[in-house]
Amino acid sequence: MAKKKKMPTTPRTATPDGPATLKDLLSSEVLDKLKAQSDALKTEENDRKEAARKAVEDERKAEQKRLENDFGHLLENSKQDWHNFK
């Protein structure tokens, strides 16, 4: 089997005379507003995820507490080897 020859990759350089990007076309004020709006949306999304995670955790803790008070559940899930507790 012949080995594959690797072609050397040359990094592409940005041409200054290339097409204008959206960042070049927008004013700095508009860019600042868009960045601020983006940051606000990200923090809102993180807050929403944190609230959902906390709600799930609280629900899990409440269910665990309810099961700890349920004698039938404790009896079913306890070890049957009582020799260790003599």
C-alpha positions as CSV (number, residue, x, y, z in Angstrom):
1,M,0.0,0.0,0.0
2,A,1.3,3.4,-0.9
3,K,1.3,6.2,1.6
4,K,-0.8,9.2,0.9
5,K,1.1,12.3,0.2
6,K,0.1,15.2,2.4
7,M,-0.3,18.5,0.6
8,P,1.1,21.4,2.6
9,T,-1.6,23.8,3.6
10,T,-1.1,27.4,3.3
11,P,-3.1,29.7,5.5
12,R,-5.3,32.0,3.6
13,T,-4.7,35.7,4.2
14,A,-7.5,38.2,4.2
15,T,-7.3,40.6,1.3
16,P,-7.9,44.2,2.3
17,D,-9.5,44.9,-1.1
18,G,-11.9,42.0,-0.6
19,P,-15.6,42.3,-0.2
20,A,-16.9,44.4,2.6
21,T,-18.3,42.6,5.6
22,L,-21.3,43.5,7.6
23,K,-19.1,44.6,10.4
24,D,-17.4,47.1,8.1
25,L,-20.7,48.4,6.8
26,L,-22.3,49.0,10.2
27,S,-21.5,51.9,12.4
28,S,-19.9,51.4,15.8
29,E,-23.0,52.5,17.6
30,V,-25.1,49.8,15.9
31,L,-22.4,47.2,16.6
32,D,-22.4,48.2,20.3
33,K,-26.2,48.0,20.5
34,L,-26.1,44.5,18.9
35,K,-23.4,43.3,21.2
36,A,-25.3,44.6,24.3
37,Q,-28.5,42.9,23.1
38,S,-26.6,39.7,22.5
39,D,-25.1,39.8,26.0
40,A,-28.5,40.5,27.5
41,L,-30.0,37.5,25.6
42,K,-27.2,35.3,26.8
43,T,-27.6,36.2,30.4
44,E,-31.4,35.8,30.1
45,E,-30.9,32.3,28.6
46,N,-28.4,31.4,31.4
47,D,-30.9,32.6,34.1
48,R,-33.7,30.6,32.5
49,K,-31.5,27.5,32.4
50,E,-30.4,28.0,36.0
51,A,-34.0,28.4,37.1
52,A,-35.1,25.2,35.3
53,R,-32.2,23.3,36.8
54,K,-33.0,24.6,40.3
55,A,-36.7,23.6,39.9
56,V,-35.7,20.1,38.8
57,E,-33.3,19.8,41.8
58,D,-35.9,21.1,44.2
59,E,-38.5,18.6,42.8
60,R,-35.9,15.7,43.2
61,K,-35.2,16.7,46.8
62,A,-38.9,16.9,47.6
63,E,-39.5,13.4,46.1
64,Q,-36.5,12.0,48.1
65,K,-37.9,13.5,51.3
66,R,-41.3,12.0,50.6
67,L,-39.8,8.6,50.0
68,E,-37.7,8.8,53.2
69,N,-41.0,9.2,55.1
70,D,-42.7,6.3,53.3
71,F,-42.3,3.2,55.4
72,G,-43.2,0.9,52.5
73,H,-40.5,2.3,50.3
74,L,-37.9,2.1,53.0
75,L,-38.8,-1.5,53.7
76,E,-38.6,-2.5,50.1
77,N,-35.2,-0.7,49.5
78,S,-33.5,-1.7,52.8
79,K,-30.9,-4.4,53.0
80,Q,-32.3,-7.7,54.3
81,D,-29.0,-8.7,56.1
82,W,-29.8,-7.8,59.7
83,H,-26.8,-9.6,61.1
84,N,-24.6,-6.6,60.8
85,F,-26.9,-4.6,63.1
86,K,-26.9,-7.0,66.1
